[in-house]
């Protein structure tokens, strides 16, 4: 179910919320137990602090 939802465009966080598990659990599940290519994690609007 998680792999199908993710392949359909759901985020890992959304799937984690639906299943009642952590994001890291679902991420591991997708990496370990499926052939789904995991998309890079990005948070729109968030920027890393620049180092000087």
C-alpha distance matrix in Angstrom:
0.0 3.8 5.5 5.2 6.2 8.6 10.0 10.7 12.7 11.3 13.1 12.2 14.3 12.7 9.2 11.5 13.4 10.7 9.8 13.5 13.6 15.7 15.2 16.5 14.1 11.0 13.4 14.4 11.0 10.5 14.1 14.3 11.6 10.6 13.0 11.9 15.1 15.0 17.2 20.2 20.3 22.9 24.1 26.2 29.6 29.6 32.2 33.2 36.7 39.2 41.4 45.1
3.8 0.0 3.8 5.5 5.2 6.0 8.5 9.8 10.8 9.0 9.9 8.6 11.0 10.0 6.5 8.7 11.2 9.5 8.5 11.9 11.3 12.7 11.7 13.0 11.1 7.6 9.8 11.2 8.3 7.5 11.3 12.2 10.2 9.4 11.8 10.0 12.7 11.8 14.0 16.8 16.6 19.3 20.6 22.9 26.3 26.1 28.6 29.5 33.0 35.5 37.6 41.3
5.5 3.8 0.0 3.8 5.5 5.1 6.0 8.5 10.0 9.5 10.7 9.7 13.0 12.3 9.3 11.7 14.5 13.0 12.3 15.5 14.5 15.4 13.6 14.4 12.9 9.4 10.2 11.4 8.7 6.4 9.8 11.0 8.9 6.7 8.4 6.6 9.6 9.7 12.2 15.4 16.1 19.0 20.9 23.1 26.7 26.5 28.7 29.6 33.2 35.4 37.4 41.1
5.2 5.5 3.8 0.0 3.8 5.5 5.1 6.2 8.8 8.9 11.4 11.6 14.5 12.9 10.3 13.4 15.4 13.3 13.4 16.9 16.7 17.9 16.2 17.6 16.1 12.5 13.5 15.2 12.4 10.2 13.5 14.7 12.3 9.8 10.7 8.7 11.7 12.2 13.9 17.4 18.1 20.5 22.1 23.8 27.4 27.8 30.2 31.5 35.1 37.3 39.7 43.3
6.2 5.2 5.5 3.8 0.0 3.8 5.5 5.1 6.6 5.5 8.3 9.1 11.4 9.3 7.3 10.8 12.4 10.4 11.3 14.7 14.8 15.8 14.1 16.2 15.1 11.4 12.7 15.1 12.8 10.8 14.3 16.1 14.3 12.2 13.3 10.6 12.8 12.1 13.1 16.3 16.3 18.3 19.4 20.9 24.5 25.0 27.7 29.2 32.8 35.2 37.7 41.3
8.6 6.0 5.1 5.5 3.8 0.0 3.8 5.3 5.2 4.7 6.2 6.9 10.1 9.1 7.5 10.6 12.8 12.0 12.6 15.5 14.8 14.9 12.4 14.1 13.8 10.0 10.2 12.9 11.3 8.6 11.7 14.1 13.0 10.8 11.4 8.1 9.5 8.4 9.3 12.5 12.8 15.1 16.7 18.5 22.1 22.4 24.7 26.1 29.7 32.0 34.4 38.0
10.0 8.5 6.0 5.1 5.5 3.8 0.0 3.8 5.4 7.2 9.3 10.4 13.7 12.7 11.2 14.4 16.6 15.4 16.0 19.1 18.4 18.6 16.0 17.3 17.0 13.2 13.0 15.2 13.5 10.3 12.8 15.2 13.8 10.7 10.2 6.9 8.5 8.9 9.7 13.4 14.6 16.8 18.7 20.1 23.8 24.4 26.5 27.9 31.7 33.6 36.1 39.6
10.7 9.8 8.5 6.2 5.1 5.3 3.8 0.0 3.8 6.1 9.3 11.5 14.0 12.1 11.3 14.9 16.2 14.7 16.2 19.3 19.3 19.7 17.3 19.3 19.0 15.2 15.5 18.1 16.3 13.4 16.3 18.6 17.1 14.1 13.9 10.7 12.1 12.1 12.1 15.5 16.2 17.7 19.0 19.8 23.5 24.6 27.0 28.9 32.6 34.7 37.4 40.9
12.7 10.8 10.0 8.8 6.6 5.2 5.4 3.8 0.0 3.8 6.4 9.3 11.6 10.1 10.3 13.7 14.9 14.2 16.0 18.7 18.4 18.2 15.4 17.7 18.0 14.4 14.2 17.4 16.3 13.4 16.0 18.9 18.0 15.4 15.1 11.5 11.8 10.8 9.8 12.8 13.1 14.1 15.3 16.0 19.7 20.8 23.3 25.3 28.9 31.1 33.9 37.4
11.3 9.0 9.5 8.9 5.5 4.7 7.2 6.1 3.8 0.0 3.8 6.6 8.3 6.4 6.8 10.1 11.1 10.6 12.6 15.0 15.0 14.9 12.5 15.2 15.4 11.9 12.4 15.8 14.7 12.5 15.5 18.1 17.4 15.4 16.0 12.6 13.2 11.3 10.8 13.2 12.5 13.7 14.3 15.6 19.1 19.9 22.7 24.5 28.1 30.6 33.3 36.9
13.1 9.9 10.7 11.4 8.3 6.2 9.3 9.3 6.4 3.8 0.0 3.8 5.3 5.1 6.3 8.6 9.9 10.7 12.4 14.1 13.3 12.4 9.5 12.2 13.2 10.1 10.1 13.7 13.5 11.6 14.1 17.0 17.0 15.6 16.4 12.9 12.8 10.0 9.1 10.7 9.3 10.6 11.2 13.1 16.5 16.8 19.5 21.2 24.7 27.3 29.9 33.5
12.2 8.6 9.7 11.6 9.1 6.9 10.4 11.5 9.3 6.6 3.8 0.0 3.8 5.5 5.2 6.1 8.6 9.9 10.5 11.8 10.3 9.2 6.1 8.6 9.5 6.5 6.6 10.3 10.3 9.0 11.5 14.1 14.5 13.7 15.2 12.1 12.2 9.1 9.4 10.7 9.1 11.4 12.3 15.0 18.2 17.7 20.1 21.1 24.6 27.2 29.5 33.2
14.3 11.0 13.0 14.5 11.4 10.1 13.7 14.0 11.6 8.3 5.3 3.8 0.0 3.8 5.4 5.0 6.1 8.6 9.9 10.2 9.2 7.8 5.4 8.9 10.1 8.1 9.0 12.5 12.8 12.3 14.7 17.1 17.6 17.2 18.9 15.9 16.0 12.7 12.5 12.9 10.3 11.8 11.5 14.2 16.9 16.4 19.2 20.4 23.5 26.6 28.9 32.6
12.7 10.0 12.3 12.9 9.3 9.1 12.7 12.1 10.1 6.4 5.1 5.5 3.8 0.0 3.8 5.4 5.1 6.2 8.7 9.8 10.2 10.1 8.6 12.1 12.5 9.9 11.5 14.8 14.2 13.6 16.6 18.8 18.5 17.7 19.4 16.4 17.0 14.2 14.0 15.2 13.1 14.1 13.7 15.6 18.4 18.6 21.8 23.3 26.5 29.5 32.1 35.7
9.2 6.5 9.3 10.3 7.3 7.5 11.2 11.3 10.3 6.8 6.3 5.2 5.4 3.8 0.0 3.8 5.4 5.0 6.1 8.4 8.4 9.2 8.0 11.0 10.3 7.3 9.7 12.5 11.2 10.8 14.2 15.9 15.2 14.7 16.8 14.2 15.5 13.1 13.9 15.7 14.1 16.0 16.3 18.6 21.6 21.5 24.4 25.6 28.8 31.7 34.0 37.7
11.5 8.7 11.7 13.4 10.8 10.6 14.4 14.9 13.7 10.1 8.6 6.1 5.0 5.4 3.8 0.0 3.8 5.5 5.2 5.8 4.9 5.5 5.3 8.5 7.7 6.0 8.8 11.2 10.6 11.3 14.2 15.6 15.5 15.8 18.4 16.1 17.1 14.4 15.4 16.4 14.4 16.4 16.4 19.2 21.8 21.1 23.9 24.7 27.7 30.8 32.8 36.5
13.4 11.2 14.5 15.4 12.4 12.8 16.6 16.2 14.9 11.1 9.9 8.6 6.1 5.1 5.4 3.8 0.0 3.8 5.5 5.1 6.5 7.5 8.1 11.6 11.1 9.8 12.5 15.0 14.3 15.0 18.0 19.4 19.1 19.3 21.8 19.3 20.3 17.5 18.0 18.9 16.5 17.8 17.0 19.4 21.7 21.3 24.5 25.6 28.4 31.7 33.9 37.6
10.7 9.5 13.0 13.3 10.4 12.0 15.4 14.7 14.2 10.6 10.7 9.9 8.6 6.2 5.0 5.5 3.8 0.0 3.8 5.7 7.9 10.1 10.7 13.9 12.6 10.6 13.8 16.0 14.4 15.0 18.4 19.5 18.4 18.4 21.0 18.7 20.3 18.1 18.9 20.5 18.6 20.1 19.7 21.8 24.3 24.3 27.5 28.8 31.8 35.0 37.3 40.9
9.8 8.5 12.3 13.4 11.3 12.6 16.0 16.2 16.0 12.6 12.4 10.5 9.9 8.7 6.1 5.2 5.5 3.8 0.0 3.8 5.5 8.7 10.0 12.4 10.2 8.8 12.4 13.9 12.0 13.4 16.7 17.1 16.0 16.7 19.7 18.0 20.0 17.9 19.4 21.0 19.3 21.4 21.4 23.9 26.5 26.1 29.0 29.8 32.8 35.9 37.9 41.6
13.5 11.9 15.5 16.9 14.7 15.5 19.1 19.3 18.7 15.0 14.1 11.8 10.2 9.8 8.4 5.8 5.1 5.7 3.8 0.0 3.8 7.0 9.5 11.9 10.0 9.9 13.4 14.6 13.6 15.5 18.4 18.7 18.2 19.4 22.4 20.7 22.3 19.8 21.1 22.1 19.9 21.7 21.3 24.0 26.3 25.5 28.3 29.0 31.7 34.9 36.8 40.5
13.6 11.3 14.5 16.7 14.8 14.8 18.4 19.3 18.4 15.0 13.3 10.3 9.2 10.2 8.4 4.9 6.5 7.9 5.5 3.8 0.0 3.8 6.7 8.3 6.3 7.0 10.3 11.2 10.7 13.0 15.4 15.7 15.8 17.3 20.4 18.8 20.1 17.5 19.0 19.7 17.6 19.9 19.9 23.0 25.3 24.1 26.6 26.9 29.6 32.7 34.3 38.0
15.7 12.7 15.4 17.9 15.8 14.9 18.6 19.7 18.2 14.9 12.4 9.2 7.8 10.1 9.2 5.5 7.5 10.1 8.7 7.0 3.8 0.0 3.8 5.4 5.2 6.6 8.7 10.0 10.8 12.7 14.4 15.4 16.3 17.6 20.4 18.6 19.1 16.1 17.2 17.3 14.9 17.1 17.1 20.5 22.6 21.0 23.3 23.4 26.0 29.1 30.6 34.3
15.2 11.7 13.6 16.2 14.1 12.4 16.0 17.3 15.4 12.5 9.5 6.1 5.4 8.6 8.0 5.3 8.1 10.7 10.0 9.5 6.7 3.8 0.0 3.8 5.4 5.3 6.1 8.6 9.8 10.7 12.3 14.0 15.2 15.9 18.2 16.0 16.1 12.7 13.6 13.6 11.2 13.6 14.0 17.4 19.8 18.3 20.5 20.7 23.6 26.5 28.2 32.0
16.5 13.0 14.4 17.6 16.2 14.1 17.3 19.3 17.7 15.2 12.2 8.6 8.9 12.1 11.0 8.5 11.6 13.9 12.4 11.9 8.3 5.4 3.8 0.0 3.8 5.5 5.0 6.1 8.5 9.9 10.4 11.8 13.8 15.1 17.4 15.8 15.6 12.5 13.9 13.6 11.8 14.7 15.7 19.4 21.7 19.7 21.4 20.9 23.7 26.4 27.7 31.4
14.1 11.1 12.9 16.1 15.1 13.8 17.0 19.0 18.0 15.4 13.2 9.5 10.1 12.5 10.3 7.7 11.1 12.6 10.2 10.0 6.3 5.2 5.4 3.8 0.0 3.8 5.5 5.2 6.1 8.7 10.0 10.3 11.6 13.4 16.3 15.3 16.0 13.5 15.6 16.1 14.7 17.8 18.8 22.3 24.9 23.2 25.0 24.7 27.5 30.2 31.5 35.2
11.0 7.6 9.4 12.5 11.4 10.0 13.2 15.2 14.4 11.9 10.1 6.5 8.1 9.9 7.3 6.0 9.8 10.6 8.8 9.9 7.0 6.6 5.3 5.5 3.8 0.0 3.8 5.4 4.9 6.2 8.6 9.7 10.2 11.1 13.8 12.2 13.3 10.8 13.0 14.2 13.1 16.2 17.5 20.7 23.6 22.4 24.4 24.6 27.8 30.4 32.0 35.8
13.4 9.8 10.2 13.5 12.7 10.2 13.0 15.5 14.2 12.4 10.1 6.6 9.0 11.5 9.7 8.8 12.5 13.8 12.4 13.4 10.3 8.7 6.1 5.0 5.5 3.8 0.0 3.8 5.4 5.2 6.2 8.5 10.1 10.6 12.6 10.8 10.9 8.0 10.3 11.0 10.4 13.9 15.7 19.1 22.0 20.6 22.2 22.1 25.4 27.7 29.2 33.0
14.4 11.2 11.4 15.2 15.1 12.9 15.2 18.1 17.4 15.8 13.7 10.3 12.5 14.8 12.5 11.2 15.0 16.0 13.9 14.6 11.2 10.0 8.6 6.1 5.2 5.4 3.8 0.0 3.8 5.4 5.1 5.8 8.1 9.8 12.2 11.7 12.1 10.1 13.0 13.7 13.5 17.1 19.2 22.6 25.5 23.7 25.1 24.5 27.6 29.8 30.9 34.6
11.0 8.3 8.7 12.4 12.8 11.3 13.5 16.3 16.3 14.7 13.5 10.3 12.8 14.2 11.2 10.6 14.3 14.4 12.0 13.6 10.7 10.8 9.8 8.5 6.1 4.9 5.4 3.8 0.0 3.8 5.5 5.2 5.5 7.4 10.6 10.3 11.9 10.6 13.9 15.5 15.5 19.0 21.0 24.2 27.3 26.0 27.6 27.4 30.7 32.9 34.3 38.0
10.5 7.5 6.4 10.2 10.8 8.6 10.3 13.4 13.4 12.5 11.6 9.0 12.3 13.6 10.8 11.3 15.0 15.0 13.4 15.5 13.0 12.7 10.7 9.9 8.7 6.2 5.2 5.4 3.8 0.0 3.8 5.6 5.7 5.4 7.7 6.7 8.2 7.2 10.6 12.8 13.5 17.0 19.3 22.2 25.6 24.6 26.2 26.3 29.7 31.8 33.4 37.0
14.1 11.3 9.8 13.5 14.3 11.7 12.8 16.3 16.0 15.5 14.1 11.5 14.7 16.6 14.2 14.2 18.0 18.4 16.7 18.4 15.4 14.4 12.3 10.4 10.0 8.6 6.2 5.1 5.5 3.8 0.0 3.8 6.1 6.3 7.7 7.5 7.8 7.2 10.8 12.3 13.5 17.2 20.0 23.0 26.2 24.9 25.9 25.6 28.9 30.7 31.9 35.5
14.3 12.2 11.0 14.7 16.1 14.1 15.2 18.6 18.9 18.1 17.0 14.1 17.1 18.8 15.9 15.6 19.4 19.5 17.1 18.7 15.7 15.4 14.0 11.8 10.3 9.7 8.5 5.8 5.2 5.6 3.8 0.0 3.8 6.1 8.5 9.7 10.9 10.8 14.5 16.1 17.1 20.8 23.4 26.6 29.7 28.2 29.3 28.8 32.0 33.7 34.8 38.4
11.6 10.2 8.9 12.3 14.3 13.0 13.8 17.1 18.0 17.4 17.0 14.5 17.6 18.5 15.2 15.5 19.1 18.4 16.0 18.2 15.8 16.3 15.2 13.8 11.6 10.2 10.1 8.1 5.5 5.7 6.1 3.8 0.0 3.8 7.2 8.9 11.3 11.8 15.6 17.8 18.9 22.6 25.0 27.9 31.2 30.1 31.5 31.4 34.7 36.6 37.8 41.5
10.6 9.4 6.7 9.8 12.2 10.8 10.7 14.1 15.4 15.4 15.6 13.7 17.2 17.7 14.7 15.8 19.3 18.4 16.7 19.4 17.3 17.6 15.9 15.1 13.4 11.1 10.6 9.8 7.4 5.4 6.3 6.1 3.8 0.0 3.8 5.4 8.4 9.8 13.4 16.2 17.8 21.3 23.9 26.4 30.0 29.2 30.7 30.8 34.3 36.1 37.6 41.2
13.0 11.8 8.4 10.7 13.3 11.4 10.2 13.9 15.1 16.0 16.4 15.2 18.9 19.4 16.8 18.4 21.8 21.0 19.7 22.4 20.4 20.4 18.2 17.4 16.3 13.8 12.6 12.2 10.6 7.7 7.7 8.5 7.2 3.8 0.0 3.8 6.4 9.1 12.4 15.4 17.7 21.0 24.0 26.2 29.8 29.3 30.5 30.7 34.3 35.7 37.3 40.8
11.9 10.0 6.6 8.7 10.6 8.1 6.9 10.7 11.5 12.6 12.9 12.1 15.9 16.4 14.2 16.1 19.3 18.7 18.0 20.7 18.8 18.6 16.0 15.8 15.3 12.2 10.8 11.7 10.3 6.7 7.5 9.7 8.9 5.4 3.8 0.0 3.8 6.1 9.1 12.5 14.6 17.8 20.6 22.7 26.3 26.0 27.4 27.9 31.6 33.2 35.0 38.6
15.1 12.7 9.6 11.7 12.8 9.5 8.5 12.1 11.8 13.2 12.8 12.2 16.0 17.0 15.5 17.1 20.3 20.3 20.0 22.3 20.1 19.1 16.1 15.6 16.0 13.3 10.9 12.1 11.9 8.2 7.8 10.9 11.3 8.4 6.4 3.8 0.0 3.8 6.4 9.4 12.2 15.2 18.4 20.4 24.0 23.6 24.6 25.0 28.7 30.0 31.9 35.3
15.0 11.8 9.7 12.2 12.1 8.4 8.9 12.1 10.8 11.3 10.0 9.1 12.7 14.2 13.1 14.4 17.5 18.1 17.9 19.8 17.5 16.1 12.7 12.5 13.5 10.8 8.0 10.1 10.6 7.2 7.2 10.8 11.8 9.8 9.1 6.1 3.8 0.0 3.8 6.5 8.7 12.0 15.1 17.4 20.9 20.3 21.4 21.9 25.5 27.1 29.0 32.6
17.2 14.0 12.2 13.9 13.1 9.3 9.7 12.1 9.8 10.8 9.1 9.4 12.5 14.0 13.9 15.4 18.0 18.9 19.4 21.1 19.0 17.2 13.6 13.9 15.6 13.0 10.3 13.0 13.9 10.6 10.8 14.5 15.6 13.4 12.4 9.1 6.4 3.8 0.0 3.8 6.4 9.0 12.2 14.1 17.7 17.3 18.5 19.3 23.0 24.6 26.8 30.3
20.2 16.8 15.4 17.4 16.3 12.5 13.4 15.5 12.8 13.2 10.7 10.7 12.9 15.2 15.7 16.4 18.9 20.5 21.0 22.1 19.7 17.3 13.6 13.6 16.1 14.2 11.0 13.7 15.5 12.8 12.3 16.1 17.8 16.2 15.4 12.5 9.4 6.5 3.8 0.0 3.8 6.3 10.0 12.2 15.4 14.5 15.2 15.7 19.4 20.8 23.0 26.5
20.3 16.6 16.1 18.1 16.3 12.8 14.6 16.2 13.1 12.5 9.3 9.1 10.3 13.1 14.1 14.4 16.5 18.6 19.3 19.9 17.6 14.9 11.2 11.8 14.7 13.1 10.4 13.5 15.5 13.5 13.5 17.1 18.9 17.8 17.7 14.6 12.2 8.7 6.4 3.8 0.0 3.8 6.9 9.9 12.9 11.7 12.9 13.6 17.3 19.3 21.6 25.2
22.9 19.3 19.0 20.5 18.3 15.1 16.8 17.7 14.1 13.7 10.6 11.4 11.8 14.1 16.0 16.4 17.8 20.1 21.4 21.7 19.9 17.1 13.6 14.7 17.8 16.2 13.9 17.1 19.0 17.0 17.2 20.8 22.6 21.3 21.0 17.8 15.2 12.0 9.0 6.3 3.8 0.0 3.7 6.3 9.2 8.3 9.8 11.2 15.0 17.0 19.8 23.3
24.1 20.6 20.9 22.1 19.4 16.7 18.7 19.0 15.3 14.3 11.2 12.3 11.5 13.7 16.3 16.4 17.0 19.7 21.4 21.3 19.9 17.1 14.0 15.7 18.8 17.5 15.7 19.2 21.0 19.3 20.0 23.4 25.0 23.9 24.0 20.6 18.4 15.1 12.2 10.0 6.9 3.7 0.0 3.8 6.3 5.7 8.4 10.6 14.0 16.6 19.6 23.0
26.2 22.9 23.1 23.8 20.9 18.5 20.1 19.8 16.0 15.6 13.1 15.0 14.2 15.6 18.6 19.2 19.4 21.8 23.9 24.0 23.0 20.5 17.4 19.4 22.3 20.7 19.1 22.6 24.2 22.2 23.0 26.6 27.9 26.4 26.2 22.7 20.4 17.4 14.1 12.2 9.9 6.3 3.8 0.0 3.8 5.6 8.3 11.5 14.6 16.9 20.3 23.4
29.6 26.3 26.7 27.4 24.5 22.1 23.8 23.5 19.7 19.1 16.5 18.2 16.9 18.4 21.6 21.8 21.7 24.3 26.5 26.3 25.3 22.6 19.8 21.7 24.9 23.6 22.0 25.5 27.3 25.6 26.2 29.7 31.2 30.0 29.8 26.3 24.0 20.9 17.7 15.4 12.9 9.2 6.3 3.8 0.0 3.8 6.5 10.1 12.5 14.9 18.5 21.3
29.6 26.1 26.5 27.8 25.0 22.4 24.4 24.6 20.8 19.9 16.8 17.7 16.4 18.6 21.5 21.1 21.3 24.3 26.1 25.5 24.1 21.0 18.3 19.7 23.2 22.4 20.6 23.7 26.0 24.6 24.9 28.2 30.1 29.2 29.3 26.0 23.6 20.3 17.3 14.5 11.7 8.3 5.7 5.6 3.8 0.0 3.8 6.8 9.4 12.3 15.6 18.7
32.2 28.6 28.7 30.2 27.7 24.7 26.5 27.0 23.3 22.7 19.5 20.1 19.2 21.8 24.4 23.9 24.5 27.5 29.0 28.3 26.6 23.3 20.5 21.4 25.0 24.4 22.2 25.1 27.6 26.2 25.9 29.3 31.5 30.7 30.5 27.4 24.6 21.4 18.5 15.2 12.9 9.8 8.4 8.3 6.5 3.8 0.0 3.7 6.3 8.7 12.1 15.2
33.2 29.5 29.6 31.5 29.2 26.1 27.9 28.9 25.3 24.5 21.2 21.1 20.4 23.3 25.6 24.7 25.6 28.8 29.8 29.0 26.9 23.4 20.7 20.9 24.7 24.6 22.1 24.5 27.4 26.3 25.6 28.8 31.4 30.8 30.7 27.9 25.0 21.9 19.3 15.7 13.6 11.2 10.6 11.5 10.1 6.8 3.7 0.0 3.8 6.2 9.1 12.5
36.7 33.0 33.2 35.1 32.8 29.7 31.7 32.6 28.9 28.1 24.7 24.6 23.5 26.5 28.8 27.7 28.4 31.8 32.8 31.7 29.6 26.0 23.6 23.7 27.5 27.8 25.4 27.6 30.7 29.7 28.9 32.0 34.7 34.3 34.3 31.6 28.7 25.5 23.0 19.4 17.3 15.0 14.0 14.6 12.5 9.4 6.3 3.8 0.0 3.8 6.4 9.6
39.2 35.5 35.4 37.3 35.2 32.0 33.6 34.7 31.1 30.6 27.3 27.2 26.6 29.5 31.7 30.8 31.7 35.0 35.9 34.9 32.7 29.1 26.5 26.4 30.2 30.4 27.7 29.8 32.9 31.8 30.7 33.7 36.6 36.1 35.7 33.2 30.0 27.1 24.6 20.8 19.3 17.0 16.6 16.9 14.9 12.3 8.7 6.2 3.8 0.0 3.7 6.5
41.4 37.6 37.4 39.7 37.7 34.4 36.1 37.4 33.9 33.3 29.9 29.5 28.9 32.1 34.0 32.8 33.9 37.3 37.9 36.8 34.3 30.6 28.2 27.7 31.5 32.0 29.2 30.9 34.3 33.4 31.9 34.8 37.8 37.6 37.3 35.0 31.9 29.0 26.8 23.0 21.6 19.8 19.6 20.3 18.5 15.6 12.1 9.1 6.4 3.7 0.0 3.8
45.1 41.3 41.1 43.3 41.3 38.0 39.6 40.9 37.4 36.9 33.5 33.2 32.6 35.7 37.7 36.5 37.6 40.9 41.6 40.5 38.0 34.3 32.0 31.4 35.2 35.8 33.0 34.6 38.0 37.0 35.5 38.4 41.5 41.2 40.8 38.6 35.3 32.6 30.3 26.5 25.2 23.3 23.0 23.4 21.3 18.7 15.2 12.5 9.6 6.5 3.8 0.0
